[in-house]
């Protein structure tokens, strides 16, 4: 009796892993946040959605996962492996881990803060993949070792760098063998080495019949992932095509603007004029900083003048944020000293802008209330608020919302607004644009520098983007020169 042999997986016969038809997202009041969009993700392929902060990219992925926030409604058709699933049913959630896998925008917020990552990965292997306890433990150790986290099995999320946390999150998300990976801004805020490792992980996700859907505002990530690119703005699909062709020859004006706003294409900002005539604000002398028993760097010395922009570079964990803590008086140095030449400023006028703004805002109170608290405590002038909102491309309505209901990029701009209200003498900006699309990033950096120049406020910029630092700063310090 004859029969057909099972044909091996072939590039010529790619199964549709995900088929999205006219998927849209709107509020209960019928306000459309994501216009109808259609896409097909086939086995062995990847799609990257490129667009500005707040353009609805994250909402699209949440709709596909069946994980939209309360008050938002998805419409359209979603088919997973040729099986049609209603956007209103809970069936999508039954596919989490085993079929649909999501790599969230904030890896630390997706990890349990009071459980070691080895135990969290064991739970995925044991409870989601259904493997026996001892096998789950063995595979957890092996998987973490494969991802370069072999020595971090007993570590908690707060003990991991951003890149390590993202790799741990990847391991936990993919442990049950889900073939469809949805990655939300997976490389945000990572140094080039960590970023490269995560990109390689993402590429591996769609090999052997898997599929990858990535959302990002990072053109370099879109370029390195290749595949197909979809460009979105304010919930609308503007352009799509093969990655290399689209990036080399964009057709839509917005895509052209997005690419030209990449820091490598920036014009250098105007240097600080008459630096020799400027007064020094602070001098750092032979500074050494340690965390616990580990010395991060030693014998760092520099002068920072009023209105000057200083760039700080170095790999993750080298001590950039610790330097900010020392300057803000939050951490004592191991040795050396910080000498302030201005004796009239107050403690709250030396400020740090954080890489992760959700950590700097209470989640359940309106942003207006939080601003009012700062204004009342320090007796500040609220008159600049409308002008700053406009310059930061923020709708005044945003202040009525809680931090939880604002995109990461918008929240970072509110953080900058709050800092400028305090009339700082020194701002330490720690990766403040890592959440922003290139256009908003360029506008924000220029605004930050211009505002600081106008106020004679010194600015320290930390970034993993060498082009951003090169084009924006009066001088640059590489902390790697002060290690060992």
C-alpha positions as CSV (number, residue, x, y, z in Angstrom):
1,X,0.0,0.0,0.0
2,X,1.6,3.2,-1.1
3,X,1.7,6.5,0.8
4,X,3.2,9.9,0.8
5,X,6.3,10.6,2.7
6,X,6.1,13.6,5.1
7,X,7.9,16.4,3.3
8,X,10.6,18.2,5.3
9,X,10.2,21.9,6.3
10,X,11.0,23.9,3.2
11,X,11.4,27.6,2.5
12,X,9.0,27.1,-0.4
13,X,6.2,26.0,1.9
14,X,6.1,28.5,4.7
15,X,3.2,28.1,7.1
16,X,1.3,31.2,8.2
17,X,2.0,31.4,11.9
18,X,0.1,34.6,12.3
19,X,-2.5,36.2,10.0
20,X,-3.8,39.6,11.1
21,X,-6.7,41.1,9.1
22,X,-8.0,44.7,9.8
23,X,-6.9,44.6,13.4
24,X,-7.7,47.9,15.2
25,X,-7.7,49.2,18.7
26,X,-10.1,51.8,20.1
27,X,-11.3,53.1,23.5
28,X,-14.8,52.4,24.9
29,X,-15.7,55.9,23.7
30,X,-14.9,54.8,20.1
31,X,-11.7,56.8,19.9
32,X,-9.5,54.9,17.4
33,X,-5.9,54.5,18.7
34,X,-4.7,52.0,16.1
35,X,-6.2,52.1,12.6
36,X,-7.0,48.8,10.9
37,X,-3.8,47.0,10.0
38,X,-3.2,43.6,8.2
39,X,-0.1,41.5,8.2
40,X,1.0,37.9,7.7
41,X,3.9,36.3,9.6
42,X,5.2,33.1,8.0
43,X,7.4,30.5,9.5
44,X,11.1,31.3,9.3
45,X,10.3,35.0,8.6
46,X,10.4,38.2,10.6
47,X,8.6,41.5,10.5
48,X,9.7,44.8,12.2
49,X,7.3,47.6,12.9
50,X,9.2,50.9,13.0
51,X,7.6,54.1,14.2
52,X,7.6,57.0,16.6
53,X,6.9,56.9,20.4
54,X,3.2,56.6,21.1
55,X,2.3,55.5,17.6
56,X,0.3,52.5,18.8
57,X,3.0,49.8,18.2
58,X,2.8,48.4,21.7
59,X,-1.0,48.4,21.6
60,X,-0.9,46.3,18.4
61,X,1.2,43.6,20.0
62,X,-1.0,43.7,23.1
63,X,-4.0,43.2,20.9
64,X,-2.4,40.2,19.2
65,X,-1.6,38.7,22.6
66,X,-5.1,39.4,24.0
67,X,-3.6,41.5,26.7
68,X,-4.9,45.0,26.1
69,X,-5.4,47.3,29.1
70,X,-8.9,47.6,30.6
71,X,-11.0,50.1,28.6
72,X,-9.5,49.3,25.2
73,X,-11.2,47.1,22.6
74,X,-9.6,45.2,19.7
75,X,-11.5,44.6,16.4
76,X,-10.6,42.5,13.4
77,X,-9.5,39.0,12.7
78,X,-6.5,37.1,14.3
79,X,-5.5,33.6,13.0
80,X,-2.8,31.7,14.8
81,X,-1.5,28.7,12.8
82,X,-4.6,28.9,10.5
83,X,-6.9,28.8,13.5
84,X,-9.2,31.9,13.7
85,X,-9.5,33.4,17.2
86,X,-12.0,36.1,18.2
87,X,-10.4,39.2,19.6
88,X,-13.0,39.2,22.3
89,X,-12.4,35.7,23.6
90,X,-9.9,34.5,26.2
91,X,-8.5,31.9,23.9
92,X,-5.4,34.0,23.0
93,X,-4.3,33.8,26.6
94,X,-4.3,30.0,26.5
95,X,-1.6,30.2,23.8
96,X,0.8,32.2,26.0
97,X,4.2,30.5,26.3
98,X,3.4,27.5,24.2
99,X,2.6,29.3,21.0
100,X,2.6,33.1,21.5
101,X,5.6,34.5,23.3
102,X,6.0,38.2,24.3
103,X,9.3,39.9,25.2
104,X,8.1,43.0,27.0
105,X,9.5,46.5,26.8
106,X,10.5,46.6,30.4
107,X,12.2,43.2,31.2
108,X,12.7,44.0,34.9
109,X,9.0,44.7,35.3
110,X,8.2,41.3,33.7
111,X,10.5,39.5,36.2
112,X,9.5,38.6,39.7
113,X,11.6,41.0,41.9
114,X,11.7,38.6,44.9
115,X,12.5,35.4,43.0
116,X,15.9,34.3,41.6
117,X,15.9,34.1,37.8
118,X,16.9,30.4,37.9
119,X,13.7,29.7,39.9
120,X,11.6,31.8,37.5
121,X,13.0,29.9,34.5
122,X,12.3,26.6,36.3
123,X,8.7,27.6,36.7
124,X,8.4,28.1,32.9
125,X,9.9,24.7,32.2
126,X,7.9,23.0,34.9
127,X,4.5,24.6,34.9
128,X,4.2,25.9,31.3
129,X,6.2,23.3,29.4
130,X,5.1,20.5,31.7
131,X,8.5,19.1,32.4
132,X,9.4,17.1,35.5
133,X,10.9,19.1,38.3
134,X,14.5,17.7,38.1
135,X,14.5,18.0,34.3
136,X,13.2,21.6,34.5
137,X,16.0,22.4,36.9
138,X,18.7,20.9,34.7
139,X,17.4,22.6,31.6
140,X,17.1,26.0,33.4
141,X,20.8,25.9,34.3
142,X,21.8,24.8,30.7
143,X,19.6,27.5,29.1
144,X,21.0,30.3,31.3
145,X,24.5,29.1,30.6
146,X,23.8,29.1,26.9
147,X,22.7,32.8,27.1
148,X,25.8,33.8,29.1
149,X,23.9,33.9,32.4
150,X,25.4,30.7,34.0
151,X,26.7,32.6,37.0
152,X,23.4,34.5,37.5
153,X,21.2,31.5,38.3
154,X,20.8,32.6,42.0
155,X,20.7,36.3,41.1
156,X,17.6,38.5,41.5
157,X,16.4,40.9,38.8
158,X,17.8,44.0,40.5
159,X,21.2,42.4,40.4
160,X,21.2,42.1,36.6
161,X,22.3,44.7,34.0
162,X,19.7,45.8,31.4
163,X,21.1,43.4,28.8
164,X,21.2,40.5,31.3
165,X,17.6,41.2,32.4
166,X,16.5,41.1,28.8
167,X,18.3,37.8,28.1
168,X,16.7,36.3,31.3
169,X,13.3,37.5,30.2
170,X,13.9,35.9,26.8
171,X,14.8,32.6,28.4
172,X,11.7,32.6,30.6
173,X,9.4,33.6,27.7
174,X,10.7,31.0,25.3
175,X,11.2,28.1,27.7
176,X,7.9,26.4,26.7
177,X,8.8,26.4,23.0
178,X,6.5,29.1,21.7
179,X,7.2,29.6,18.0
180,X,5.7,33.1,17.6
181,X,7.8,35.8,19.4
182,X,6.5,39.3,19.8
183,X,9.3,41.6,20.9
184,X,8.5,45.1,22.2
185,X,11.4,47.6,22.0
186,X,13.8,44.7,23.0
187,X,17.1,46.6,22.8
188,X,16.1,49.9,24.5
189,X,18.9,51.4,26.7
190,X,21.4,48.6,26.1
191,X,25.1,49.2,25.3
192,X,26.3,48.1,21.9
193,X,27.6,44.7,23.1
194,X,24.4,43.8,24.9
195,X,22.3,45.1,22.1
196,X,24.2,42.9,19.6
197,X,23.6,39.8,21.8
198,X,19.8,40.5,22.0
199,X,19.6,41.0,18.2
200,X,21.3,37.6,17.7
201,X,18.8,36.0,20.1
202,X,15.9,37.6,18.2
203,X,17.3,36.2,14.9
204,X,17.5,32.7,16.4
205,X,13.9,32.9,17.4
206,X,12.6,32.6,13.8
207,X,14.9,29.9,12.7
208,X,13.7,26.3,12.5
209,X,10.2,27.4,11.6
210,X,9.6,30.2,14.1
211,X,8.4,33.7,13.5
212,X,9.4,37.1,14.9
213,X,7.4,40.3,15.1
214,X,9.5,43.2,16.6
215,X,8.4,46.7,17.3
216,X,11.1,49.4,17.7
217,X,12.0,53.0,17.0
218,X,15.7,52.0,16.5
219,X,16.6,52.1,12.9
220,X,19.8,50.1,13.5
221,X,17.8,47.3,15.0
222,X,15.4,47.3,12.1
223,X,18.3,47.2,9.7
224,X,20.2,44.4,11.4
225,X,17.0,42.2,11.8
226,X,16.2,42.6,8.1
227,X,13.1,40.9,6.8
228,X,10.1,43.1,6.2
229,X,9.6,46.6,7.7
230,X,6.2,48.3,8.4
231,X,6.4,52.0,9.2
232,X,3.6,53.3,11.6
233,X,2.7,56.8,12.8
234,X,-0.2,57.6,15.1
235,X,-1.7,54.2,14.6
236,X,-1.6,54.3,10.8
237,X,0.5,52.1,8.5
238,X,2.4,54.5,6.1
239,X,4.8,52.3,4.2
240,X,6.1,48.7,4.1
241,X,8.7,46.8,2.2
242,X,11.9,44.7,2.3
243,X,14.2,46.1,5.0
244,X,17.2,47.1,2.9
245,X,15.2,48.5,0.1
246,X,12.9,50.5,2.4
247,X,15.8,52.0,4.5
248,X,17.9,52.8,1.4
249,X,15.1,54.3,-0.6
250,X,12.1,55.4,1.6
251,X,9.1,56.7,-0.2
252,X,6.9,58.3,2.5
253,X,8.1,61.7,3.9
254,X,7.7,60.5,7.5
255,X,10.0,57.5,6.8
256,X,12.5,59.8,5.3
257,X,12.3,62.1,8.3
258,X,12.7,59.1,10.7
259,X,15.8,57.9,9.0
260,X,17.4,61.4,8.6
261,X,16.9,62.0,12.3
262,X,19.2,59.1,13.3
263,X,22.0,60.6,15.4
264,X,24.6,59.6,12.8
265,X,23.1,62.1,10.4
266,X,22.9,65.0,13.0
267,X,24.7,68.2,12.5
268,X,27.0,68.9,15.5
269,X,25.3,71.3,17.9
270,X,26.9,74.6,18.4
271,X,29.9,74.5,20.8
272,X,29.8,76.4,24.1
273,X,31.0,79.9,23.3
274,X,33.8,81.5,25.3
275,X,34.3,78.4,27.5
276,X,37.4,80.0,29.0
277,X,35.3,82.9,30.3
278,X,32.7,80.5,31.9
279,X,32.8,79.9,35.6
280,X,33.5,76.4,36.8
281,X,30.5,74.8,38.5
282,X,32.0,71.7,40.0
283,X,35.4,70.0,40.0
284,X,35.9,66.2,40.4
285,X,39.3,65.3,41.8
286,X,40.9,61.8,41.8
287,X,37.5,60.2,42.2
288,X,37.2,56.4,42.8
289,X,33.8,54.8,43.2
290,X,32.9,51.4,44.5
291,X,29.8,49.3,44.9
292,X,30.2,46.9,47.7
293,X,33.7,45.5,47.5
294,X,34.0,46.1,43.7
295,X,35.8,49.3,42.6
296,X,34.1,50.5,39.4
297,X,36.6,53.1,38.3
298,X,39.5,55.1,39.9
299,X,41.3,58.5,39.7
300,X,38.7,60.4,37.6
301,X,39.2,64.1,37.5
302,X,37.4,66.8,35.5
303,X,36.1,70.4,35.7
304,X,32.5,71.1,34.6
305,X,31.7,74.7,33.7
306,X,28.3,76.4,33.9
307,X,26.3,75.8,30.7
308,X,28.7,73.1,29.5
309,X,27.6,69.8,28.1
310,X,29.7,66.8,29.1
311,X,29.3,63.3,27.6
312,X,29.9,60.2,29.6
313,X,30.4,56.8,27.8
314,X,31.3,53.3,28.9
315,X,29.8,49.8,28.9
316,X,26.9,48.7,31.2
317,X,27.8,48.4,34.8
318,X,30.9,50.6,34.6
319,X,29.6,53.2,37.0
320,X,27.9,55.9,35.0
321,X,24.8,56.0,37.1
322,X,27.0,55.7,40.3
323,X,28.8,58.8,39.2
324,X,25.5,60.6,39.0
325,X,24.7,59.4,42.6
326,X,27.9,60.8,43.9
327,X,27.3,64.2,42.2
328,X,23.8,64.3,43.6
329,X,25.1,63.5,47.1
330,X,23.4,60.1,47.2
331,X,26.5,58.0,47.3
332,X,29.9,58.5,49.1
333,X,32.9,57.9,46.9
334,X,35.6,55.4,47.8
335,X,38.2,58.1,47.6
336,X,38.6,61.6,46.0
337,X,36.4,64.6,46.3
338,X,33.7,66.6,44.6
339,X,34.2,70.4,45.0
340,X,31.3,72.7,44.2
341,X,32.3,76.3,43.2
342,X,28.6,77.4,43.5
343,X,27.5,77.7,47.1
344,X,24.1,79.3,46.5
345,X,22.3,76.3,44.9
346,X,20.1,74.0,46.8
347,X,20.2,70.2,46.9
348,X,17.2,69.8,44.6
349,X,18.9,71.9,41.9
350,X,21.4,69.0,41.2
351,X,19.1,66.5,39.5
352,X,19.2,63.1,37.8
353,X,16.9,62.3,34.9
354,X,16.4,58.6,34.9
355,X,16.6,56.0,32.1
356,X,13.4,54.4,33.3
357,X,10.9,57.1,34.0
358,X,8.2,54.7,35.5
359,X,10.6,54.3,38.4
360,X,10.4,58.1,39.0
361,X,6.6,58.6,39.0
362,X,3.9,57.3,41.4
363,X,1.7,55.1,39.1
364,X,-1.7,55.8,40.6
365,X,-1.8,59.6,40.8
366,X,-2.3,62.0,37.9
367,X,0.8,63.7,36.5
368,X,-0.8,67.1,37.2
369,X,-1.0,66.2,40.9
370,X,2.6,65.1,40.9
371,X,3.7,68.3,39.3
372,X,1.6,70.3,41.7
373,X,3.3,68.5,44.6
374,X,6.7,69.6,43.4
375,X,5.6,73.2,42.7
376,X,4.0,73.6,46.1
377,X,6.9,72.0,48.0
378,X,9.6,74.2,46.4
379,X,7.4,77.2,45.7
380,X,8.0,77.1,42.0
381,X,6.5,79.2,39.2
382,X,4.0,77.2,37.1
383,X,3.8,79.7,34.3
384,X,6.5,77.9,32.1
385,X,4.4,74.7,32.0
386,X,2.3,75.5,28.8
387,X,5.4,76.6,26.9
388,X,7.4,73.5,28.0
389,X,4.6,71.2,27.1
390,X,4.5,72.7,23.6
391,X,8.3,72.5,23.2
392,X,8.3,68.9,24.3
393,X,5.5,68.0,21.9
394,X,3.2,67.0,24.8
395,X,-0.6,67.5,24.7
396,X,-1.7,69.4,27.9
397,X,-4.3,66.7,28.3
398,X,-1.6,64.2,29.2
399,X,-1.2,65.8,32.7
400,X,-4.7,64.5,33.5
401,X,-3.5,60.9,33.1
402,X,-1.6,58.6,35.5
403,X,1.9,57.5,34.7
404,X,0.6,54.0,33.9
405,X,-1.5,55.4,31.0
406,X,1.3,57.3,29.2
407,X,3.9,55.8,26.8
408,X,7.5,55.6,28.0
409,X,8.6,58.3,25.6
410,X,5.9,60.7,26.7
411,X,6.7,60.0,30.4
412,X,10.3,60.8,29.8
413,X,9.4,64.2,28.4
414,X,7.2,64.9,31.4
415,X,10.2,64.0,33.6
416,X,12.3,66.6,31.7
417,X,9.6,69.2,32.2
418,X,9.5,68.5,35.9
419,X,13.2,68.8,36.2
420,X,13.4,72.1,34.3
421,X,10.7,73.6,36.6
422,X,13.2,73.2,39.5
423,X,15.7,75.5,37.8
424,X,18.6,73.1,38.1
425,X,22.3,74.1,38.1
426,X,23.3,70.6,37.0
427,X,21.2,67.9,35.2
428,X,22.6,64.4,34.9
429,X,20.7,62.8,32.0
430,X,21.1,59.0,32.2
431,X,20.1,57.5,28.8
432,X,17.1,59.9,28.7
433,X,16.3,59.3,25.0
434,X,16.6,55.6,24.9
435,X,12.8,55.4,24.9
436,X,12.3,57.9,22.1
437,X,12.0,57.5,18.3
438,X,14.8,59.3,16.3
439,X,12.7,62.4,15.5
440,X,11.5,62.9,19.1
441,X,15.0,62.1,20.4
442,X,16.6,64.8,18.2
443,X,14.0,67.3,19.3
444,X,14.4,66.4,23.0
445,X,18.2,66.5,23.0
446,X,18.2,69.9,21.2
447,X,15.6,71.2,23.6
448,X,17.4,69.9,26.7
449,X,20.7,71.4,25.5
450,X,19.1,74.7,24.5
451,X,17.2,75.0,27.8
452,X,20.4,74.2,29.8
453,X,22.4,76.7,27.8
454,X,19.7,79.4,28.2
455,X,19.7,78.8,32.0
456,X,23.4,78.5,32.4
457,X,22.8,74.9,33.7
458,X,25.4,72.3,33.2
459,X,24.4,69.1,31.5
460,X,25.9,65.6,31.7
461,X,24.7,63.3,29.0
462,X,25.0,59.5,29.3
463,X,24.3,57.4,26.2
464,X,25.3,54.2,24.5
465,X,25.0,55.9,21.1
466,X,28.4,57.2,20.1
467,X,27.0,59.5,17.4
468,X,24.6,61.2,19.8
469,X,27.4,61.9,22.3
470,X,29.8,63.1,19.5
471,X,27.3,65.5,18.0
472,X,25.9,66.9,21.2
473,X,28.7,67.4,23.7
474,X,31.4,70.0,24.4
475,X,33.7,67.2,25.7
476,X,33.5,63.5,26.4
477,X,34.8,61.2,29.1
478,X,35.2,57.5,28.5
479,X,35.0,55.8,31.9
480,X,36.7,52.7,30.5
481,X,40.0,54.6,30.6
482,X,39.7,54.7,34.4
483,X,39.1,51.0,35.1
484,X,41.8,48.7,36.5
